[in-house]
């Protein structure tokens, strides 16, 4: 009987592990992979969360058994008052775990806003364990399993199983993170870039084109200003600034200290003027994170190459911010307010919305642009509009 039980546990662990590797290969989602874990321990809530800095930002990448509305409120507000923050910052690497009640005793937890407004309404999941899957100097990814004290024995069983499946979760996540940035080709990003009036190429560290929008494809077909070689590398037609372009691309792709954005006016053989704008994808080494908030975006570097037609009809600042950054019209209004040195409170008062809603919009804009601080966001917004205004001169 004991052997049969052990065999069933092995089969259950294998099923969970297979799910992690299926997620790494893109065959199922990470939430579906966590569902396999949760199916075995249904009293637990599982979440795969990415954090910036010292909990400067939070993104729930995948989850199981959670109500998504609670996770949205966590991403926009409650992560900032998480009393388990110190645990998340030092959680050991998988398969080791740290327990929440070892860090914050329940007597101290129950008097917090986090417990009363976030934890208690969710079946009183006031404890659990956490383990780190990935960490670098700027961000880290944690698996958190939360449970009510009445189901602590189930949580201990899940932690025991994690001794077996945890190393595979960590390896599969690392595999997913290292995959060639195919998440760049997701439908949402493609639609956003195809809506722009500028030609946009996304290139990797070797300047190989991994994506081009419709305007870029049309420009490439003309062959009088830019082309993509048989090796998929981006090349420019001979022009007066050819050396400056080559130098900038070399600096972008070879040095960790990234140069400032490059703006150049190019002239085609037919005398048609363009502005060239080259810059790293917002978020630095996070690669595609500004375009798609998924784990695969963590770790690979990409660069945006804009070619802006100076004869095109000018766009308003709001249209530019919305189209170029993939943000909503309401978020573009917030972005414009920040550029005008207005505070979040002033913006909320002018719009007749709550400060909580305004902060949620700010959080959304920062997530979509891969920025971590308001000053960094304002800098990106300013550079984006500079590209437009240079093109109109």
C-alpha positions in Angstrom: 0.0 0.0 0.0 2.9 2.3 0.8 4.5 1.6 -2.5 1.3 2.4 -4.3 0.9 5.7 -2.6 4.5 6.6 -3.4 3.9 5.7 -7.0 0.8 7.9 -7.2 2.8 10.8 -5.7 5.5 10.3 -8.3 3.0 10.3 -11.1 1.4 13.5 -9.7 4.8 15.2 -9.5 5.7 14.1 -13.0 2.4 15.6 -14.2 3.2 19.0 -12.6 6.8 18.9 -13.9 5.6 18.1 -17.5 3.3 21.2 -17.2 6.2 23.5 -16.3 8.2 22.4 -19.4 5.1 22.6 -21.6 4.8 26.2 -20.4 8.5 26.9 -21.2 7.9 25.6 -24.7 4.8 27.7 -25.2 2.4 24.7 -25.5 0.3 25.9 -22.5 0.2 29.0 -20.4 2.0 29.4 -17.1 -1.3 29.7 -15.3 -2.3 26.3 -16.8 0.9 24.9 -15.5 0.2 26.2 -12.0 -3.3 24.7 -12.3 -1.7 21.3 -12.3 0.0 22.1 -9.0 -3.2 23.6 -7.6 -5.3 20.6 -8.7 -3.2 18.5 -6.3 -3.4 21.1 -3.5 -6.8 22.9 -4.1 -6.8 24.7 -0.8 -3.8 26.8 -1.8 -3.6 29.9 -4.1 -0.5 30.0 -6.3 0.9 33.1 -8.0 4.0 33.7 -10.0 4.9 37.4 -9.4 7.6 39.6 -10.8 8.9 42.5 -8.8 11.1 45.6 -9.7 13.7 46.9 -7.3 12.7 46.8 -3.6 9.0 46.1 -4.5 8.9 49.3 -6.7 6.5 47.5 -9.0 4.6 44.2 -9.1 3.3 42.1 -12.1 1.4 38.8 -11.6 2.6 36.7 -14.5 0.5 33.6 -13.7 -1.8 32.4 -11.0 -4.2 29.6 -10.0 -7.2 29.7 -7.6 -7.0 33.5 -7.3 -9.8 35.9 -8.2 -8.2 38.0 -10.9 -9.8 41.2 -9.5 -7.8 40.7 -6.3 -4.6 40.3 -8.3 -5.3 43.5 -10.2 -5.7 45.4 -6.9 -2.4 43.8 -5.7 -0.6 45.0 -8.8 -2.0 48.6 -8.6 -1.9 49.1 -4.8 -1.6 46.4 -2.2 1.9 45.2 -3.1 3.1 48.6 -1.7 1.8 47.7 1.8 2.6 44.0 1.8 3.9 43.2 5.3 5.7 40.1 3.8 7.9 42.4 1.7 11.1 41.5 3.5 10.2 37.8 3.0 9.8 38.3 -0.8 13.1 40.2 -1.0 15.1 37.3 0.6 13.1 34.2 -0.3 15.5 31.4 -1.0 15.9 29.9 -4.5 13.8 26.9 -5.5 13.4 24.3 -4.2 13.9 25.9 -0.8 11.0 27.9 0.7 10.4 30.4 3.5 7.1 30.5 5.5 5.1 33.7 5.9 4.2 33.1 9.5 7.9 32.8 10.4 8.4 36.4 9.2 5.2 38.1 10.3 3.3 36.4 13.2 -0.4 36.4 12.8 -1.0 38.7 15.8 1.0 41.4 13.9 -0.5 40.7 10.6 -4.2 40.9 11.6 -3.9 44.6 12.4 -2.7 45.6 8.9 -4.6 47.0 6.0 -3.1 44.3 3.8 -4.7 41.5 6.0 -8.1 43.1 6.5 -8.7 44.4 3.0 -6.8 41.9 0.8 -6.0 38.7 2.7 -9.0 38.1 4.9 -11.6 38.5 2.1 -9.8 35.7 0.2 -10.6 32.8 2.6 -8.3 34.2 5.2 -5.1 33.0 3.3 -2.9 34.4 6.1 0.1 32.2 5.6 2.0 30.2 3.0 5.4 29.9 1.5 7.6 31.7 -1.1 10.5 30.7 -3.2 12.6 32.7 -5.7 12.9 31.5 -9.3 15.0 34.3 -10.8 16.9 37.3 -9.5 19.2 40.0 -10.8 20.1 43.5 -9.5 16.9 45.1 -10.8 14.1 42.5 -10.6 13.2 39.1 -9.3 10.5 36.5 -9.8 8.8 34.6 -6.8 6.4 31.7 -6.6 4.0 32.4 -3.7 1.6 29.8 -2.3 -1.0 31.3 0.1 -3.3 29.3 2.4 -5.5 29.7 5.5 -4.1 28.4 8.7 -6.8 25.7 8.9 -5.2 24.2 5.7 -1.6 24.5 6.9 -1.2 20.7 6.6 -2.0 20.9 2.9 0.5 23.7 2.5 3.2 21.6 4.2 2.4 18.8 1.7 2.7 21.3 -1.2 6.1 22.5 0.2 7.2 18.8 0.4 6.2 18.3 -3.2 8.1 21.5 -4.1 11.3 19.8 -3.0 10.8 17.6 -6.1 9.1 19.9 -8.6 10.7 23.2 -7.6 14.1 22.7 -9.4 12.2 21.9 -12.6 10.0 25.0 -12.2 13.2 27.1 -11.9 14.9 25.4 -14.9 11.8 25.6 -17.1 11.4 29.3 -16.2 15.0 30.0 -17.1 14.5 28.1 -20.4 11.5 30.2 -21.2 13.3 33.4 -20.3 16.1 32.6 -22.6 14.0 31.7 -25.7 14.5 33.9 -28.7 12.1 36.8 -28.2 9.2 35.2 -30.0 6.8 36.9 -27.6 7.6 40.1 -29.7 5.4 38.5 -32.4 2.3 38.4 -30.2 -0.9 39.7 -31.8 -1.3 42.7 -29.5 2.1 44.1 -30.2 1.7 43.6 -34.0 -1.5 45.4 -34.0 -0.1 48.3 -32.0 3.0 48.8 -34.2 1.0 48.4 -37.4 -1.2 51.2 -36.3 1.7 53.7 -36.4 2.4 56.0 -39.3 6.1 55.5 -38.9 8.1 52.6 -40.2 9.3 50.5 -37.2 11.8 47.7 -37.1 12.6 45.8 -33.9 16.1 44.4 -34.0 18.1 42.2 -31.6 21.6 42.6 -30.3 23.1 41.6 -33.7 20.8 44.1 -35.5 18.8 41.2 -36.9 15.2 42.2 -37.6 12.8 40.2 -35.5 9.8 42.3 -36.4 8.8 45.0 -38.9 5.5 46.7 -39.1 3.5 47.3 -42.4 5.1 50.7 -43.0 8.5 49.2 -42.5 7.8 46.5 -45.0 6.6 49.0 -47.6 9.7 51.1 -47.0 12.0 48.1 -47.3 10.3 47.2 -50.7 11.3 50.6 -52.0 15.0 49.8 -51.2 16.1 53.4 -51.5 16.7 54.0 -47.8 16.7 50.7 -45.9 16.8 47.0 -46.6 17.0 43.7 -44.8 19.8 41.5 -45.9 19.8 37.8 -46.5 21.2 37.4 -43.0 18.1 39.4 -41.7 20.4 42.3 -40.5 19.1 45.8 -41.0 21.1 47.9 -43.6 20.8 51.5 -44.7 21.3 52.8 -48.2 24.4 55.0 -48.6 23.8 58.5 -47.0 25.8 61.3 -45.4 25.1 59.9 -41.9 26.0 56.3 -42.6 29.0 56.4 -40.3 27.0 57.9 -37.4 24.3 55.2 -37.8 26.8 52.4 -37.9 28.6 53.8 -34.8 25.3 54.3 -32.9 24.1 50.7 -33.7 27.5 49.3 -32.6 27.4 51.2 -29.3 23.7 50.2 -28.7 24.5 46.5 -29.2 27.9 46.2 -27.7 28.1 48.3 -24.6 26.2 47.9 -21.3 26.2 51.7 -20.9 23.7 52.6 -23.5 24.2 55.8 -25.5 21.5 58.5 -25.8 18.9 58.2 -28.5 19.9 59.0 -32.0 17.9 61.4 -34.3 19.1 61.9 -37.9 17.5 63.5 -41.0 18.0 61.2 -44.0 17.4 62.0 -47.6 16.4 59.3 -50.1 17.7 59.2 -53.7 14.4 60.8 -54.8 14.9 63.6 -52.3 12.2 62.4 -49.9 13.2 63.4 -46.3 13.0 61.0 -43.3 13.9 61.2 -39.6 15.8 58.2 -38.2 15.3 57.5 -34.5 17.1 54.6 -32.8 16.7 53.7 -29.1 16.8 50.7 -26.8 13.4 49.2 -26.1 12.3 50.8 -22.8 13.4 48.6 -19.8 17.0 48.1 -20.9 17.9 44.4 -20.5 14.3 43.4 -20.0 14.0 43.4 -23.7 10.4 43.0 -24.8 8.9 43.8 -21.5 7.6 47.1 -22.6 5.8 45.4 -25.4 4.6 42.2 -23.6 4.8 41.7 -19.9 5.8 38.0 -19.9 8.7 36.1 -18.4 10.3 35.5 -21.8 10.8 39.3 -22.0 13.3 39.2 -19.1 16.9 38.9 -20.2 17.2 39.7 -23.9 17.9 43.1 -25.3 16.0 44.6 -28.3 16.1 48.0 -30.1 13.6 50.1 -31.9 14.4 51.7 -35.2 11.9 54.4 -36.3 11.9 55.9 -39.7 9.5 58.9 -39.7 8.2 60.3 -43.0 8.5 64.1 -42.8 5.8 64.6 -45.4 3.2 62.6 -43.3 0.3 64.5 -41.7 1.3 65.7 -38.2 -0.2 63.9 -35.3 -1.3 65.4 -32.0 0.9 64.7 -28.9 -1.9 62.5 -27.5 -2.1 60.4 -30.7 1.7 60.0 -30.7 1.8 58.9 -27.1 -1.1 56.6 -27.5 0.1 55.0 -30.8 3.9 54.9 -30.2 3.7 53.6 -26.6 0.6 51.4 -27.0 -1.4 53.1 -24.2 -5.0 54.1 -24.1 -6.4 57.5 -24.7 -7.1 58.0 -21.0 -3.5 56.9 -20.2 -2.2 59.4 -22.8 -4.1 62.2 -21.0 -2.3 61.2 -17.8 1.0 61.1 -19.7 0.5 64.6 -21.1 -0.3 65.9 -17.6 2.9 64.4 -16.2 4.8 66.1 -19.1 3.2 69.4 -18.0 4.6 68.9 -14.5 1.2 68.2 -12.9 0.9 65.9 -9.9 -1.2 62.8 -9.8 -3.6 64.6 -7.5 -3.9 67.6 -9.8 -4.6 65.3 -12.7 -7.2 63.3 -10.7 -9.0 66.5 -9.6 -9.0 67.9 -13.2 -10.4 64.7 -14.6 -12.9 64.2 -11.8 -11.6 60.7 -10.9 -10.2 59.3 -7.7 -6.5 59.4 -6.8 -6.7 55.5 -6.7 -7.9 55.4 -10.3 -5.1 57.9 -11.4 -2.5 55.8 -9.6 -3.8 52.7 -11.3 -3.5 54.4 -14.7 0.0 55.4 -13.8 0.9 51.9 -12.9 -0.6 50.6 -16.2 1.4 53.2 -18.3 4.6 52.2 -16.5 4.0 48.5 -17.1 3.3 49.1 -20.8 6.4 51.3 -21.2 8.8 49.2 -19.1 9.6 52.1 -16.8 10.0 51.7 -13.0 9.9 55.3 -11.7 7.8 58.3 -12.6 10.9 60.3 -13.5 12.0 57.6 -15.9 8.5 57.6 -17.5 8.5 61.3 -18.0 12.0 61.1 -19.6 10.7 58.5 -22.1 7.6 60.5 -22.9 9.7 63.6 -23.5 12.0 61.6 -25.9 9.0 60.2 -27.7 7.6 63.7 -28.4 11.0 65.0 -29.3 11.1 62.4 -32.1 7.8 63.8 -33.5 8.8 67.4 -33.2 12.1 66.9 -34.9 10.3 65.3 -37.7 8.0 68.3 -38.1 10.9 70.9 -38.2 
